Amino acid sequence: MDQALNSNQQGIWRGWYWRFDSLLVIAIAILEVAAYYLSKGAYSFIASGELGMFLAALVMVQRAKVRKRANAIAVSVASYVIDIIFQLTIARSYTLQHGWGNFASQNLIIMAIGVLFSVVYAWSTEMSTKRRAKLEAERAAKRQSAPERDDDAPKVRVHRVKKRRGRGRRPKS
């Protein structure tokens, strides 16, 4: 793992996928702005921000090899911050209509849900990867310990012929 953390790949620094993180956040921000303007303001940044946080965590966890949880949280928080900036600059009318208290509480709940989703999804992915590796090791050990058979002919499927019944009802016996 130490070698993976100190890899010399471009865009990765000590397990932080900074290049992919930033490109992902920028792409999601562009999609949020496009959704807002294409819907003529009907599709709010609150809805697209939450969806963007979920998608960012999903994509980041699948891409990262190390520090999946930390990278997913970083992407979720960065998406959240950009979403707040969009809400305060582009869609300012929402905050003026509904008040600052509603704005703050709704966005804090969205951030909590996004970060919680990132943590849980990264954890479950790590656990399933570990479980898959453990099962594969058990299968490999079982294959090595099993005696070799010479009669390992390919299995052939045997088709059974259906019993024919006469016309009409079956006779009672």
Backbone hydrogen bonds, N-H to C=O, Kabsch-Sander energy under -0.5 kcal/mol:
donor,donor_aa,acceptor,acceptor_aa,energy
5,L,1,M,-2.1
6,N,2,D,-1.6
7,S,4,A,-0.9
12,I,9,Q,-1.4
13,W,16,W,-2.3
14,R,5,L,-0.5
16,W,13,W,-1.9
17,Y,15,G,-0.7
18,W,16,W,-1.7
19,R,11,G,-1.5
21,D,17,Y,-3.0
22,S,18,W,-2.3
23,L,19,R,-2.4
24,L,20,F,-2.5
25,V,21,D,-2.4
26,I,22,S,-2.4
27,A,23,L,-2.4
28,I,24,L,-2.3
29,A,25,V,-2.2
30,I,26,I,-2.4
31,L,27,A,-2.2
32,E,28,I,-2.3
33,V,29,A,-2.3
34,A,30,I,-2.5
35,A,31,L,-2.5
36,Y,32,E,-2.3
37,Y,33,V,-2.6
38,L,34,A,-2.8
39,S,35,A,-1.6
40,K,37,Y,-0.9
41,G,36,Y,-2.9
42,A,39,S,-1.4
44,S,42,A,-0.8
48,S,44,S,-1.9
49,G,45,F,-2.1
50,E,46,I,-1.7
51,L,47,A,-2.0
52,G,48,S,-2.4
53,M,49,G,-2.2
54,F,50,E,-2.0
55,L,51,L,-2.6
56,A,52,G,-2.4
57,A,53,M,-2.1
58,L,54,F,-2.4
59,V,55,L,-2.6
60,M,56,A,-2.4
61,V,57,A,-2.4
62,Q,58,L,-1.6
63,R,59,V,-1.4
64,A,60,M,-2.7
71,N,67,R,-2.3
72,A,68,K,-2.4
73,I,69,R,-2.3
74,A,70,A,-2.4
75,V,71,N,-2.3
76,S,72,A,-2.3
77,V,73,I,-2.7
78,A,74,A,-2.4
79,S,75,V,-2.4
80,Y,76,S,-2.2
81,V,77,V,-2.6
82,I,78,A,-2.2
83,D,79,S,-2.2
84,I,80,Y,-2.4
85,I,81,V,-2.2
86,F,82,I,-2.3
87,Q,83,D,-2.4
88,L,84,I,-2.3
89,T,85,I,-1.7
90,I,86,F,-1.8
91,A,86,F,-1.8
94,Y,91,A,-1.1
95,T,91,A,-0.7
96,L,92,R,-1.7
97,Q,93,S,-2.1
98,H,94,Y,-2.4
99,G,95,T,-1.3
103,F,99,G,-1.7
104,A,100,W,-2.8
105,S,101,G,-2.5
106,Q,102,N,-2.4
107,N,103,F,-2.0
108,L,104,A,-2.3
109,I,105,S,-2.0
110,I,106,Q,-2.0
111,M,107,N,-2.3
112,A,108,L,-2.4
113,I,109,I,-2.5
114,G,110,I,-2.5
115,V,111,M,-2.6
116,L,112,A,-2.4
117,F,113,I,-2.6
118,S,114,G,-2.1
119,V,115,V,-2.4
120,V,116,L,-2.7
121,Y,117,F,-2.8
122,A,118,S,-2.2
123,W,119,V,-2.5
124,S,120,V,-2.7
125,T,121,Y,-2.1
126,E,122,A,-2.3
127,M,123,W,-2.5
128,S,124,S,-2.3
129,T,125,T,-2.0
130,K,126,E,-2.4
131,R,127,M,-2.6
132,R,128,S,-2.4
133,A,129,T,-2.3
134,K,130,K,-2.4
135,L,131,R,-2.5
136,E,132,R,-2.2
137,A,133,A,-2.2
138,E,134,K,-2.2
139,R,135,L,-2.4
140,A,136,E,-2.3
141,A,137,A,-2.4
142,K,138,E,-2.3
143,R,139,R,-2.3
144,Q,140,A,-1.9
145,S,141,A,-2.1
146,A,142,K,-1.5
153,A,151,D,-2.4
159,H,157,R,-0.6
160,R,158,V,-0.5
